[in-house]
Amino acid sequence: MTLQELTQQVLELPTVDRWALLKLLIELLQPEILKKPSSPKSDHYLGWSPGFFERTAGAWQGEPLERGDQGKCDQRDWSLL
């Protein structure tokens, strides 16, 4: 049986049976998922181009960066909470 044929058969099931099938699949697959060590997401997966951090980390060559005066912090009225 192909995946397409199986999909068609599943779509013909009543909704309650599809939910039961989903629950069964989760129970069957859960031990497999728990066995695999979690791997950190790659930079590329997170949207960064390959080698971005290697090319840019510590690469600033302009004037020294200085943090300016941050001003006074607003006073908050915590009694309203």
N, C-alpha and C positions, 0 to 999 in steps of 0.2 A: 504494500500500500504506500502511495506517495504522500508527502506532507500536504499537498493540495487536496487529495482525496480525504485525508483525515480531517483537514480544516473544514471541508464541506460537511462531513458527518457531524463534527462538533457544532457547527452553526445550525444544524437541523435539530439539535437537542433543545429541550425546554431550558429556560434560563436557570432554573434551580439545579438542573443536572450539570450545566456548564460551570456553575459555581462549585459544585461538588467535585467536578473534574479538576478545577483549578486548585482546590484545597488538596486533593490527592497528589497533584504534581508538585506542589510546594512541599508537602511532607516527604515525597520521594527524593526531591532534589536538595532539600535542606542539609542533610548530612554531607553531601558532596561540597556544598558551598562552605560549610564550616571547616572542612578538612584543609581547604586551600589557604595558604598564608596570604594575608592581604598585602598587596604590593602598593607602594606609593604611586600616586598618579604622576605621569611624566609631565615635564614642562610643556611639551607639544600638546598633550591631551588637555592641559589647562589653558591653552591658547597662546603660549609663548612660542616664538619661532625657535627652531633647533639652534643651540649654541648662543642664544641671547644672553644668558647670564655670564657665560665664559667671555663673551666679547665686551660686555659692559661693566661688570663688577670691578670697581676700583679704576675705572677709565676716565673719570673727570679730570680734565687738565686745565680748567679755567682758574679764575680767582678762587681763593679759599672761601668756602661757604661759611657764613655766620648767621646765627639765628638772631633776628632783631628783637627789640623790646616787645613783649607780648601785651603790654598794657595792664590795666587793672581788671580783675575778675568781677563780673556782675554780682551784685548781692541778690540772693534769692530769698523769697519768703516761704520757708518750709512749713509755716503754720497752716497753710491752705491745704496741705495733703491730708 
